[in-house]
């Protein structure tokens, strides 16, 4: 039950890299890291979730709260690298309609990647 959060700023873009499980035990760590992030107007925050192996409802709540904060600061949030499983969680909850989500998943059709 570990989580690792790192940020790298490049101009108006802040890239965040999250690795591990996001659950009841690790969500407070993620919340603290996101709360400490300085968000400038018109900036883009991209959170790479490609190395997130598990996400529960507590973690989803963290992302919702962070999304609201980013919008309030007149900035943009983009979630990138989500696995099909994480995409499904965001779809089921309707959050995929609110948030900008980019996946790294490939669609398989007759054993061919599209």
Biopython code that builds the backbone (N, CA, C, O; Angstrom):
import numpy as np
from Bio.PDB.StructureBuilder import StructureBuilder

atoms = [
    (1, "UNK", "N", (0.825, -1.186, 0.000)),
    (1, "UNK", "CA", (0.000, 0.000, 0.000)),
    (1, "UNK", "C", (0.868, 1.248, 0.000)),
    (1, "UNK", "O", (0.932, 1.973, 0.993)),
    (2, "UNK", "N", (1.528, 1.489, -1.109)),
    (2, "UNK", "CA", (2.373, 2.657, -1.265)),
    (2, "UNK", "C", (1.867, 3.547, -2.365)),
    (2, "UNK", "O", (1.175, 3.100, -3.281)),
    (3, "UNK", "N", (2.213, 4.803, -2.270)),
    (3, "UNK", "CA", (1.908, 5.746, -3.336)),
    (3, "UNK", "C", (3.089, 6.698, -3.449)),
    (3, "UNK", "O", (3.692, 7.096, -2.453)),
    (4, "UNK", "N", (3.400, 7.048, -4.690)),
    (4, "UNK", "CA", (4.484, 7.975, -4.956)),
    (4, "UNK", "C", (3.931, 9.048, -5.881)),
    (4, "UNK", "O", (3.337, 8.735, -6.912)),
    (5, "UNK", "N", (4.125, 10.312, -5.516)),
    (5, "UNK", "CA", (3.613, 11.433, -6.303)),
    (5, "UNK", "C", (4.770, 12.391, -6.556)),
    (5, "UNK", "O", (5.447, 12.830, -5.627)),
    (6, "UNK", "N", (4.983, 12.707, -7.840)),
    (6, "UNK", "CA", (6.041, 13.650, -8.206)),
    (6, "UNK", "C", (5.489, 14.639, -9.217)),
    (6, "UNK", "O", (4.625, 14.304, -10.027)),
    (7, "UNK", "N", (6.002, 15.870, -9.158)),
    (7, "UNK", "CA", (5.574, 16.912, -10.082)),
    (7, "UNK", "C", (6.782, 17.508, -10.785)),
    (7, "UNK", "O", (7.875, 17.607, -10.228)),
    (8, "UNK", "N", (6.544, 17.898, -12.024)),
    (8, "UNK", "CA", (7.575, 18.560, -12.824)),
    (8, "UNK", "C", (6.897, 19.707, -13.567)),
    (8, "UNK", "O", (5.917, 19.500, -14.283)),
    (9, "UNK", "N", (7.421, 20.905, -13.392)),
    (9, "UNK", "CA", (6.813, 22.076, -14.041)),
    (9, "UNK", "C", (7.627, 22.452, -15.268)),
    (9, "UNK", "O", (8.853, 22.557, -15.224)),
    (10, "UNK", "N", (6.895, 22.654, -16.377)),
    (10, "UNK", "CA", (7.507, 23.089, -17.629)),
    (10, "UNK", "C", (6.674, 24.248, -18.167)),
    (10, "UNK", "O", (5.683, 24.032, -18.866)),
    (11, "UNK", "N", (7.070, 25.463, -17.846)),
    (11, "UNK", "CA", (6.303, 26.632, -18.262)),
    (11, "UNK", "C", (4.945, 26.651, -17.590)),
    (11, "UNK", "O", (4.856, 26.633, -16.362)),
    (12, "UNK", "N", (3.874, 26.687, -18.395)),
    (12, "UNK", "CA", (2.506, 26.719, -17.887)),
    (12, "UNK", "C", (1.941, 25.309, -17.681)),
    (12, "UNK", "O", (0.765, 25.158, -17.349)),
    (13, "UNK", "N", (2.767, 24.282, -17.874)),
    (13, "UNK", "CA", (2.307, 22.895, -17.728)),
    (13, "UNK", "C", (2.962, 22.274, -16.496)),
    (13, "UNK", "O", (4.178, 22.341, -16.312)),
    (14, "UNK", "N", (2.128, 21.676, -15.669)),
    (14, "UNK", "CA", (2.617, 20.915, -14.523)),
    (14, "UNK", "C", (2.286, 19.455, -14.796)),
    (14, "UNK", "O", (1.118, 19.084, -14.920)),
    (15, "UNK", "N", (3.320, 18.637, -14.889)),
    (15, "UNK", "CA", (3.135, 17.199, -15.089)),
    (15, "UNK", "C", (3.259, 16.499, -13.747)),
    (15, "UNK", "O", (4.259, 16.639, -13.042)),
    (16, "UNK", "N", (2.225, 15.746, -13.412)),
    (16, "UNK", "CA", (2.240, 14.978, -12.180)),
    (16, "UNK", "C", (2.288, 13.499, -12.500)),
    (16, "UNK", "O", (1.586, 13.025, -13.394)),
    (17, "UNK", "N", (3.115, 12.773, -11.771)),
    (17, "UNK", "CA", (3.277, 11.337, -11.983)),
    (17, "UNK", "C", (2.889, 10.617, -10.701)),
    (17, "UNK", "O", (3.501, 10.809, -9.650)),
    (18, "UNK", "N", (1.869, 9.792, -10.806)),
    (18, "UNK", "CA", (1.353, 9.084, -9.637)),
    (18, "UNK", "C", (1.575, 7.597, -9.845)),
    (18, "UNK", "O", (1.235, 7.043, -10.890)),
    (19, "UNK", "N", (2.153, 6.956, -8.829)),
    (19, "UNK", "CA", (2.457, 5.527, -8.918)),
    (19, "UNK", "C", (1.975, 4.834, -7.649)),
    (19, "UNK", "O", (2.215, 5.310, -6.540)),
    (20, "UNK", "N", (1.288, 3.701, -7.826)),
    (20, "UNK", "CA", (0.870, 2.906, -6.678)),
    (20, "UNK", "C", (-0.634, 2.732, -6.600)),
    (20, "UNK", "O", (-1.347, 2.854, -7.596)),
    (21, "UNK", "N", (-1.097, 2.446, -5.398)),
    (21, "UNK", "CA", (-2.517, 2.247, -5.141)),
    (21, "UNK", "C", (-3.097, 3.494, -4.488)),
    (21, "UNK", "O", (-2.479, 4.094, -3.608)),
    (22, "UNK", "N", (-4.300, 3.876, -4.932)),
    (22, "UNK", "CA", (-4.977, 5.013, -4.323)),
    (22, "UNK", "C", (-6.222, 4.465, -3.635)),
    (22, "UNK", "O", (-7.216, 4.129, -4.279)),
    (23, "UNK", "N", (-6.142, 4.384, -2.313)),
    (23, "UNK", "CA", (-7.236, 3.835, -1.523)),
    (23, "UNK", "C", (-7.376, 4.633, -0.230)),
    (23, "UNK", "O", (-6.774, 5.697, -0.085)),
    (24, "UNK", "N", (-8.151, 4.132, 0.687)),
    (24, "UNK", "CA", (-8.416, 4.824, 1.946)),
    (24, "UNK", "C", (-7.132, 5.174, 2.690)),
    (24, "UNK", "O", (-7.058, 6.212, 3.348)),
    (25, "UNK", "N", (-6.132, 4.321, 2.590)),
    (25, "UNK", "CA", (-4.889, 4.529, 3.339)),
    (25, "UNK", "C", (-3.933, 5.498, 2.650)),
    (25, "UNK", "O", (-3.238, 6.260, 3.322)),
    (26, "UNK", "N", (-3.890, 5.478, 1.325)),
    (26, "UNK", "CA", (-2.938, 6.318, 0.593)),
    (26, "UNK", "C", (-3.548, 7.629, 0.089)),
    (26, "UNK", "O", (-2.815, 8.557, -0.253)),
    (27, "UNK", "N", (-4.866, 7.715, 0.039)),
    (27, "UNK", "CA", (-5.531, 8.915, -0.474)),
    (27, "UNK", "C", (-5.131, 10.184, 0.285)),
    (27, "UNK", "O", (-4.971, 11.228, -0.347)),
    (28, "UNK", "N", (-4.964, 10.141, 1.614)),
    (28, "UNK", "CA", (-4.546, 11.367, 2.306)),
    (28, "UNK", "C", (-3.177, 11.878, 1.833)),
    (28, "UNK", "O", (-2.942, 13.086, 1.805)),
    (29, "UNK", "N", (-2.292, 10.976, 1.469)),
    (29, "UNK", "CA", (-0.975, 11.375, 0.961)),
    (29, "UNK", "C", (-1.152, 12.097, -0.373)),
    (29, "UNK", "O", (-0.563, 13.154, -0.598)),
    (30, "UNK", "N", (-1.972, 11.514, -1.260)),
    (30, "UNK", "CA", (-2.235, 12.131, -2.552)),
    (30, "UNK", "C", (-2.896, 13.497, -2.358)),
    (30, "UNK", "O", (-2.523, 14.466, -3.020)),
    (31, "UNK", "N", (-3.864, 13.575, -1.463)),
    (31, "UNK", "CA", (-4.558, 14.838, -1.187)),
    (31, "UNK", "C", (-3.561, 15.903, -0.745)),
    (31, "UNK", "O", (-3.615, 17.032, -1.232)),
    (32, "UNK", "N", (-2.656, 15.565, 0.166)),
    (32, "UNK", "CA", (-1.664, 16.525, 0.651)),
    (32, "UNK", "C", (-0.779, 17.024, -0.482)),
    (32, "UNK", "O", (-0.493, 18.218, -0.575)),
    (33, "UNK", "N", (-0.347, 16.111, -1.341)),
    (33, "UNK", "CA", (0.515, 16.491, -2.466)),
    (33, "UNK", "C", (-0.221, 17.422, -3.432)),
    (33, "UNK", "O", (0.342, 18.415, -3.892)),
    (34, "UNK", "N", (-1.465, 17.102, -3.734)),
    (34, "UNK", "CA", (-2.249, 17.936, -4.651)),
    (34, "UNK", "C", (-2.589, 19.283, -4.023)),
    (34, "UNK", "O", (-2.578, 20.308, -4.706)),
    (35, "UNK", "N", (-2.890, 19.285, -2.726)),
    (35, "UNK", "CA", (-3.206, 20.541, -2.035)),
    (35, "UNK", "C", (-1.999, 21.484, -1.997)),
    (35, "UNK", "O", (-2.162, 22.703, -2.028)),
    (36, "UNK", "N", (-0.796, 20.922, -1.930)),
    (36, "UNK", "CA", (0.420, 21.735, -1.855)),
    (36, "UNK", "C", (0.819, 22.315, -3.212)),
    (36, "UNK", "O", (1.681, 23.192, -3.284)),
    (37, "UNK", "N", (0.205, 21.837, -4.269)),
    (37, "UNK", "CA", (0.547, 22.270, -5.620)),
    (37, "UNK", "C", (0.066, 23.699, -5.866)),
    (37, "UNK", "O", (-1.099, 24.017, -5.626)),
    (38, "UNK", "N", (0.965, 24.558, -6.344)),
    (38, "UNK", "CA", (0.597, 25.932, -6.684)),
    (38, "UNK", "C", (0.047, 25.938, -8.110)),
    (38, "UNK", "O", (0.735, 25.562, -9.059)),
    (39, "UNK", "N", (-1.195, 26.370, -8.237)),
    (39, "UNK", "CA", (-1.873, 26.383, -9.532)),
    (39, "UNK", "C", (-1.993, 27.828, -10.002)),
    (39, "UNK", "O", (-2.566, 28.676, -9.318)),
    (40, "UNK", "N", (-1.440, 28.087, -11.183)),
    (40, "UNK", "CA", (-1.520, 29.417, -11.763)),
    (40, "UNK", "C", (-2.649, 29.481, -12.780)),
    (40, "UNK", "O", (-2.997, 28.474, -13.396)),
    (41, "UNK", "N", (-3.212, 30.658, -12.951)),
    (41, "UNK", "CA", (-4.273, 30.866, -13.937)),
    (41, "UNK", "C", (-3.782, 30.448, -15.324)),
    (41, "UNK", "O", (-2.641, 30.720, -15.699)),
    (42, "UNK", "N", (-4.654, 29.788, -16.072)),
    (42, "UNK", "CA", (-4.387, 29.330, -17.437)),
    (42, "UNK", "C", (-3.345, 28.220, -17.538)),
    (42, "UNK", "O", (-2.900, 27.896, -18.639)),
    (43, "UNK", "N", (-2.953, 27.641, -16.424)),
    (43, "UNK", "CA", (-1.991, 26.546, -16.499)),
    (43, "UNK", "C", (-2.712, 25.223, -16.790)),
    (43, "UNK", "O", (-3.928, 25.111, -16.629)),
    (44, "UNK", "N", (-1.949, 24.252, -17.211)),
    (44, "UNK", "CA", (-2.458, 22.910, -17.484)),
    (44, "UNK", "C", (-1.791, 21.954, -16.521)),
    (44, "UNK", "O", (-0.563, 21.911, -16.434)),
    (45, "UNK", "N", (-2.579, 21.196, -15.804)),
    (45, "UNK", "CA", (-2.057, 20.170, -14.914)),
    (45, "UNK", "C", (-2.388, 18.825, -15.543)),
    (45, "UNK", "O", (-3.558, 18.476, -15.702)),
    (46, "UNK", "N", (-1.361, 18.077, -15.895)),
    (46, "UNK", "CA", (-1.539, 16.738, -16.463)),
    (46, "UNK", "C", (-1.102, 15.727, -15.418)),
    (46, "UNK", "O", (0.044, 15.736, -14.968)),
    (47, "UNK", "N", (-2.017, 14.864, -15.041)),
    (47, "UNK", "CA", (-1.691, 13.818, -14.075)),
    (47, "UNK", "C", (-1.602, 12.491, -14.805)),
    (47, "UNK", "O", (-2.582, 12.021, -15.383)),
    (48, "UNK", "N", (-0.426, 11.892, -14.774)),
    (48, "UNK", "CA", (-0.178, 10.609, -15.419)),
    (48, "UNK", "C", (-0.536, 9.495, -14.434)),
    (48, "UNK", "O", (0.114, 9.325, -13.402)),
    (49, "UNK", "N", (-1.588, 8.738, -14.776)),
    (49, "UNK", "CA", (-2.049, 7.654, -13.904)),
    (49, "UNK", "C", (-1.682, 6.283, -14.462)),
    (49, "UNK", "O", (-2.241, 5.273, -14.034)),
    (50, "UNK", "N", (-0.755, 6.235, -15.405)),
    (50, "UNK", "CA", (-0.407, 4.966, -16.058)),
    (50, "UNK", "C", (0.188, 3.949, -15.093)),
    (50, "UNK", "O", (0.184, 2.751, -15.378)),
    (51, "UNK", "N", (0.695, 4.409, -13.961)),
    (51, "UNK", "CA", (1.303, 3.485, -12.991)),
    (51, "UNK", "C", (0.455, 3.329, -11.724)),
    (51, "UNK", "O", (0.932, 2.869, -10.687)),
    (52, "UNK", "N", (-0.817, 3.728, -11.842)),
    (52, "UNK", "CA", (-1.754, 3.525, -10.729)),
    (52, "UNK", "C", (-2.366, 2.143, -10.889)),
    (52, "UNK", "O", (-3.046, 1.864, -11.877)),
    (53, "UNK", "N", (-2.120, 1.281, -9.912)),
    (53, "UNK", "CA", (-2.581, -0.105, -10.013)),
    (53, "UNK", "C", (-3.963, -0.329, -9.410)),
    (53, "UNK", "O", (-4.598, -1.349, -9.677)),
    (54, "UNK", "N", (-4.431, 0.618, -8.599)),
    (54, "UNK", "CA", (-5.739, 0.454, -7.953)),
    (54, "UNK", "C", (-6.274, 1.831, -7.587)),
    (54, "UNK", "O", (-5.524, 2.713, -7.169)),
    (55, "UNK", "N", (-7.573, 2.001, -7.749)),
    (55, "UNK", "CA", (-8.233, 3.254, -7.398)),
    (55, "UNK", "C", (-9.609, 2.938, -6.843)),
    (55, "UNK", "O", (-10.408, 2.271, -7.500)),
    (56, "UNK", "N", (-9.895, 3.420, -5.622)),
    (56, "UNK", "CA", (-11.221, 3.195, -5.048)),
    (56, "UNK", "C", (-11.989, 4.515, -4.983)),
    (56, "UNK", "O", (-11.529, 5.539, -5.486)),
    (57, "UNK", "N", (-13.149, 4.475, -4.364)),
    (57, "UNK", "CA", (-14.013, 5.662, -4.324)),
    (57, "UNK", "C", (-13.373, 6.818, -3.564)),
    (57, "UNK", "O", (-13.634, 7.980, -3.874)),
    (58, "UNK", "N", (-12.544, 6.516, -2.581)),
    (58, "UNK", "CA", (-11.847, 7.571, -1.854)),
    (58, "UNK", "C", (-10.919, 8.316, -2.804)),
    (58, "UNK", "O", (-10.844, 9.544, -2.772)),
    (59, "UNK", "N", (-10.219, 7.574, -3.643)),
    (59, "UNK", "CA", (-9.330, 8.181, -4.628)),
    (59, "UNK", "C", (-10.093, 9.005, -5.646)),
    (59, "UNK", "O", (-9.654, 10.089, -6.031)),
    (60, "UNK", "N", (-11.238, 8.494, -6.083)),
    (60, "UNK", "CA", (-12.068, 9.259, -7.017)),
    (60, "UNK", "C", (-12.472, 10.591, -6.402)),
    (60, "UNK", "O", (-12.484, 11.621, -7.077)),
    (61, "UNK", "N", (-12.798, 10.562, -5.127)),
    (61, "UNK", "CA", (-13.167, 11.787, -4.425)),
    (61, "UNK", "C", (-12.038, 12.801, -4.386)),
    (61, "UNK", "O", (-12.276, 14.006, -4.463)),
    (62, "UNK", "N", (-10.815, 12.318, -4.267)),
    (62, "UNK", "CA", (-9.650, 13.206, -4.278)),
    (62, "UNK", "C", (-9.555, 13.907, -5.629)),
    (62, "UNK", "O", (-9.315, 15.113, -5.695)),
    (63, "UNK", "N", (-9.747, 13.135, -6.716)),
    (63, "UNK", "CA", (-9.668, 13.722, -8.051)),
    (63, "UNK", "C", (-10.804, 14.722, -8.296)),
    (63, "UNK", "O", (-10.596, 15.736, -8.961)),
    (64, "UNK", "N", (-11.988, 14.451, -7.772)),
    (64, "UNK", "CA", (-13.111, 15.384, -7.928)),
    (64, "UNK", "C", (-12.799, 16.698, -7.207)),
    (64, "UNK", "O", (-12.999, 17.778, -7.763)),
    (65, "UNK", "N", (-12.319, 16.604, -5.992)),
    (65, "UNK", "CA", (-11.984, 17.814, -5.230)),
    (65, "UNK", "C", (-10.877, 18.604, -5.922)),
    (65, "UNK", "O", (-10.929, 19.832, -5.981)),
    (66, "UNK", "N", (-9.878, 17.899, -6.445)),
    (66, "UNK", "CA", (-8.783, 18.578, -7.131)),
    (66, "UNK", "C", (-9.282, 19.222, -8.419)),
    (66, "UNK", "O", (-8.881, 20.338, -8.750)),
    (67, "UNK", "N", (-10.147, 18.531, -9.144)),
    (67, "UNK", "CA", (-10.735, 19.081, -10.369)),
    (67, "UNK", "C", (-11.458, 20.390, -10.060)),
    (67, "UNK", "O", (-11.288, 21.375, -10.778)),
    (68, "UNK", "N", (-12.260, 20.408, -9.000)),
    (68, "UNK", "CA", (-12.994, 21.618, -8.622)),
    (68, "UNK", "C", (-12.043, 22.764, -8.298)),
    (68, "UNK", "O", (-12.293, 23.914, -8.660)),
    (69, "UNK", "N", (-10.961, 22.440, -7.618)),
    (69, "UNK", "CA", (-9.969, 23.465, -7.269)),
    (69, "UNK", "C", (-9.298, 24.022, -8.527)),
    (69, "UNK", "O", (-9.108, 25.233, -8.647)),
    (70, "UNK", "N", (-8.945, 23.149, -9.451)),
    (70, "UNK", "CA", (-8.288, 23.572, -10.692)),
    (70, "UNK", "C", (-9.215, 24.491, -11.483)),
    (70, "UNK", "O", (-8.783, 25.531, -11.980)),
    (71, "UNK", "N", (-10.469, 24.115, -11.601)),
    (71, "UNK", "CA", (-11.446, 24.947, -12.332)),
    (71, "UNK", "C", (-11.603, 26.298, -11.644)),
    (71, "UNK", "O", (-11.670, 27.331, -12.312)),
    (72, "UNK", "N", (-11.662, 26.297, -10.327)),
    (72, "UNK", "CA", (-11.792, 27.541, -9.563)),
    (72, "UNK", "C", (-10.613, 28.473, -9.806)),
    (72, "UNK", "O", (-10.767, 29.694, -9.795)),
    (73, "UNK", "N", (-9.440, 27.896, -10.026)),
    (73, "UNK", "CA", (-8.229, 28.677, -10.271)),
    (73, "UNK", "C", (-8.074, 29.055, -11.748)),
    (73, "UNK", "O", (-7.037, 29.585, -12.147)),
    (74, "UNK", "N", (-9.114, 28.781, -12.567)),
    (74, "UNK", "CA", (-9.089, 29.073, -14.002)),
    (74, "UNK", "C", (-7.939, 28.374, -14.717)),
    (74, "UNK", "O", (-7.266, 28.959, -15.566)),
    (75, "UNK", "N", (-7.732, 27.132, -14.362)),
    (75, "UNK", "CA", (-6.707, 26.295, -14.992)),
    (75, "UNK", "C", (-7.406, 25.061, -15.561)),
    (75, "UNK", "O", (-8.623, 24.917, -15.445)),
    (76, "UNK", "N", (-6.624, 24.175, -16.176)),
    (76, "UNK", "CA", (-7.194, 22.960, -16.771)),
    (76, "UNK", "C", (-6.523, 21.734, -16.183)),
    (76, "UNK", "O", (-5.343, 21.759, -15.835)),
    (77, "UNK", "N", (-7.299, 20.653, -16.077)),
    (77, "UNK", "CA", (-6.799, 19.375, -15.593)),
    (77, "UNK", "C", (-6.986, 18.330, -16.681)),
    (77, "UNK", "O", (-8.049, 18.241, -17.295)),
    (78, "UNK", "N", (-5.945, 17.543, -16.912)),
    (78, "UNK", "CA", (-6.020, 16.448, -17.873)),
    (78, "UNK", "C", (-5.435, 15.206, -17.213)),
    (78, "UNK", "O", (-4.316, 15.229, -16.701)),
    (79, "UNK", "N", (-6.203, 14.126, -17.232)),
    (79, "UNK", "CA", (-5.734, 12.850, -16.712)),
    (79, "UNK", "C", (-5.249, 12.029, -17.901)),
    (79, "UNK", "O", (-5.982, 11.855, -18.875)),
    (80, "UNK", "N", (-4.030, 11.530, -17.828)),
    (80, "UNK", "CA", (-3.450, 10.796, -18.949)),
    (80, "UNK", "C", (-2.971, 9.413, -18.510)),
    (80, "UNK", "O", (-2.683, 9.170, -17.338)),
    (81, "UNK", "N", (-2.898, 8.514, -19.502)),
    (81, "UNK", "CA", (-2.334, 7.189, -19.272)),
    (81, "UNK", "C", (-3.211, 6.227, -18.494)),
    (81, "UNK", "O", (-2.703, 5.252, -17.938)),
    (82, "UNK", "N", (-4.497, 6.469, -18.439)),
    (82, "UNK", "CA", (-5.375, 5.594, -17.669)),
    (82, "UNK", "C", (-5.514, 4.232, -18.339)),
    (82, "UNK", "O", (-5.629, 4.136, -19.561)),
    (83, "UNK", "N", (-5.501, 3.206, -17.540)),
    (83, "UNK", "CA", (-5.762, 1.865, -18.038)),
    (83, "UNK", "C", (-7.257, 1.746, -18.331)),
    (83, "UNK", "O", (-8.051, 2.591, -17.916)),
    (84, "UNK", "N", (-7.622, 0.701, -19.041)),
    (84, "UNK", "CA", (-9.035, 0.476, -19.352)),
    (84, "UNK", "C", (-9.862, 0.373, -18.072)),
    (84, "UNK", "O", (-11.000, 0.840, -18.024)),
    (85, "UNK", "N", (-9.296, -0.230, -17.053)),
    (85, "UNK", "CA", (-10.007, -0.388, -15.780)),
    (85, "UNK", "C", (-10.280, 0.967, -15.123)),
    (85, "UNK", "O", (-11.373, 1.202, -14.608)),
    (86, "UNK", "N", (-9.291, 1.848, -15.142)),
    (86, "UNK", "CA", (-9.493, 3.175, -14.556)),
    (86, "UNK", "C", (-10.465, 4.000, -15.389)),
    (86, "UNK", "O", (-11.304, 4.716, -14.843)),
    (87, "UNK", "N", (-10.350, 3.900, -16.709)),
    (87, "UNK", "CA", (-11.293, 4.606, -17.581)),
    (87, "UNK", "C", (-12.714, 4.173, -17.245)),
    (87, "UNK", "O", (-13.617, 5.006, -17.159)),
    (88, "UNK", "N", (-12.910, 2.889, -17.058)),
    (88, "UNK", "CA", (-14.242, 2.349, -16.743)),
    (88, "UNK", "C", (-14.784, 2.954, -15.444)),
    (88, "UNK", "O", (-15.966, 3.286, -15.363)),
    (89, "UNK", "N", (-13.929, 3.097, -14.431)),
    (89, "UNK", "CA", (-14.355, 3.712, -13.169)),
    (89, "UNK", "C", (-14.829, 5.151, -13.389)),
    (89, "UNK", "O", (-15.850, 5.566, -12.841)),
    (90, "UNK", "N", (-14.087, 5.898, -14.184)),
    (90, "UNK", "CA", (-14.472, 7.279, -14.454)),
    (90, "UNK", "C", (-15.746, 7.337, -15.295)),
    (90, "UNK", "O", (-16.551, 8.254, -15.133)),
    (91, "UNK", "N", (-15.935, 6.371, -16.190)),
    (91, "UNK", "CA", (-17.154, 6.324, -16.995)),
    (91, "UNK", "C", (-18.376, 5.974, -16.154)),
    (91, "UNK", "O", (-19.420, 6.615, -16.274)),
    (92, "UNK", "N", (-18.248, 4.964, -15.305)),
    (92, "UNK", "CA", (-19.360, 4.514, -14.460)),
    (92, "UNK", "C", (-19.859, 5.645, -13.568)),
    (92, "UNK", "O", (-21.062, 5.794, -13.351)),
    (93, "UNK", "N", (-18.924, 6.439, -13.054)),
    (93, "UNK", "CA", (-19.293, 7.522, -12.138)),
    (93, "UNK", "C", (-19.718, 8.794, -12.872)),
    (93, "UNK", "O", (-20.189, 9.743, -12.245)),
    (94, "UNK", "N", (-19.556, 8.816, -14.185)),
    (94, "UNK", "CA", (-19.915, 10.002, -14.953)),
    (94, "UNK", "C", (-18.822, 11.062, -14.969)),
    (94, "UNK", "O", (-18.990, 12.117, -15.580)),
    (95, "UNK", "N", (-17.717, 10.794, -14.312)),
    (95, "UNK", "CA", (-16.640, 11.773, -14.246)),
    (95, "UNK", "C", (-15.928, 11.952, -15.587)),
    (95, "UNK", "O", (-15.312, 12.988, -15.835)),
    (96, "UNK", "N", (-16.015, 10.951, -16.436)),
    (96, "UNK", "CA", (-15.377, 11.069, -17.751)),
    (96, "UNK", "C", (-16.062, 12.139, -18.605)),
    (96, "UNK", "O", (-15.473, 12.646, -19.560)),
    (97, "UNK", "N", (-17.302, 12.478, -18.260)),
    (97, "UNK", "CA", (-18.013, 13.538, -18.967)),
    (97, "UNK", "C", (-17.545, 14.919, -18.525)),
    (97, "UNK", "O", (-17.645, 15.884, -19.283)),
    (98, "UNK", "N", (-17.036, 15.014, -17.304)),
    (98, "UNK", "CA", (-16.547, 16.273, -16.753)),
    (98, "UNK", "C", (-15.078, 16.522, -17.062)),
    (98, "UNK", "O", (-14.688, 17.613, -17.477)),
    (99, "UNK", "N", (-14.282, 15.499, -16.852)),
    (99, "UNK", "CA", (-12.831, 15.636, -16.904)),
    (99, "UNK", "C", (-12.271, 15.252, -18.267)),
    (99, "UNK", "O", (-12.829, 14.420, -18.984)),
    (100, "UNK", "N", (-11.152, 15.884, -18.600)),
    (100, "UNK", "CA", (-10.422, 15.571, -19.826)),
    (100, "UNK", "C", (-9.556, 14.347, -19.533)),
    (100, "UNK", "O", (-8.621, 14.416, -18.736)),
    (101, "UNK", "N", (-9.872, 13.233, -20.180)),
    (101, "UNK", "CA", (-9.168, 11.978, -19.933)),
    (101, "UNK", "C", (-8.586, 11.454, -21.233)),
    (101, "UNK", "O", (-9.282, 11.331, -22.241)),
    (102, "UNK", "N", (-7.294, 11.148, -21.189)),
    (102, "UNK", "CA", (-6.604, 10.566, -22.339)),
    (102, "UNK", "C", (-6.081, 9.195, -21.920)),
    (102, "UNK", "O", (-5.455, 9.056, -20.869)),
    (103, "UNK", "N", (-6.341, 8.190, -22.744)),
    (103, "UNK", "CA", (-5.929, 6.838, -22.383)),
    (103, "UNK", "C", (-4.735, 6.378, -23.209)),
    (103, "UNK", "O", (-4.453, 6.912, -24.282)),
    (104, "UNK", "N", (-4.052, 5.388, -22.688)),
    (104, "UNK", "CA", (-2.968, 4.730, -23.419)),
    (104, "UNK", "C", (-3.415, 3.361, -23.896)),
    (104, "UNK", "O", (-2.613, 2.579, -24.407)),
    (105, "UNK", "N", (-4.679, 3.081, -23.729)),
    (105, "UNK", "CA", (-5.160, 1.752, -24.077)),
    (105, "UNK", "C", (-5.430, 1.656, -25.564)),
    (105, "UNK", "O", (-5.820, 2.630, -26.208)),
    (106, "UNK", "N", (-5.218, 0.483, -26.089)),
    (106, "UNK", "CA", (-5.485, 0.221, -27.498)),
    (106, "UNK", "C", (-6.689, -0.696, -27.597)),
    (106, "UNK", "O", (-6.841, -1.622, -26.800)),
    (107, "UNK", "N", (-7.532, -0.441, -28.561)),
    (107, "UNK", "CA", (-8.710, -1.262, -28.772)),
    (107, "UNK", "C", (-8.322, -2.464, -29.616)),
    (107, "UNK", "O", (-7.684, -2.308, -30.657)),
    (108, "UNK", "N", (-8.694, -3.645, -29.187)),
    (108, "UNK", "CA", (-8.420, -4.866, -29.940)),
    (108, "UNK", "C", (-9.653, -5.262, -30.735)),
    (108, "UNK", "O", (-10.757, -5.322, -30.195)),
    (109, "UNK", "N", (-9.461, -5.530, -32.014)),
    (109, "UNK", "CA", (-10.538, -5.987, -32.872)),
    (109, "UNK", "C", (-9.990, -7.120, -33.730)),
    (109, "UNK", "O", (-9.102, -6.912, -34.557)),
    (110, "UNK", "N", (-10.516, -8.295, -33.530)),
    (110, "UNK", "CA", (-10.012, -9.480, -34.250)),
    (110, "UNK", "C", (-8.508, -9.640, -34.072)),
    (110, "UNK", "O", (-7.781, -9.890, -35.033)),
    (111, "UNK", "N", (-8.049, -9.492, -32.830)),
    (111, "UNK", "CA", (-6.639, -9.651, -32.465)),
    (111, "UNK", "C", (-5.714, -8.632, -33.126)),
    (111, "UNK", "O", (-4.506, -8.863, -33.193)),
    (112, "UNK", "N", (-6.235, -7.534, -33.605)),
    (112, "UNK", "CA", (-5.420, -6.482, -34.200)),
    (112, "UNK", "C", (-5.632, -5.192, -33.400)),
    (112, "UNK", "O", (-6.761, -4.848, -33.050)),
    (113, "UNK", "N", (-4.552, -4.497, -33.120)),
    (113, "UNK", "CA", (-4.659, -3.211, -32.436)),
    (113, "UNK", "C", (-5.129, -2.161, -33.418)),
    (113, "UNK", "O", (-4.692, -2.111, -34.568)),
    (114, "UNK", "N", (-6.023, -1.333, -32.940)),
    (114, "UNK", "CA", (-6.537, -0.241, -33.783)),
    (114, "UNK", "C", (-5.911, 1.059, -33.317)),
    (114, "UNK", "O", (-6.194, 2.117, -33.878)),
]
sb = StructureBuilder()
sb.init_structure("model")
sb.init_model(0)
sb.init_chain("A")
sb.init_seg("    ")
for serial, (resi, resn, name, xyz) in enumerate(atoms, 1):
    if name == "N":
        sb.init_residue(resn, " ", resi, " ")
    sb.init_atom(name, np.array(xyz, "f"), 0.0, 1.0, " ", f" {name:<3s}", serial, name[0])
structure = sb.get_structure()
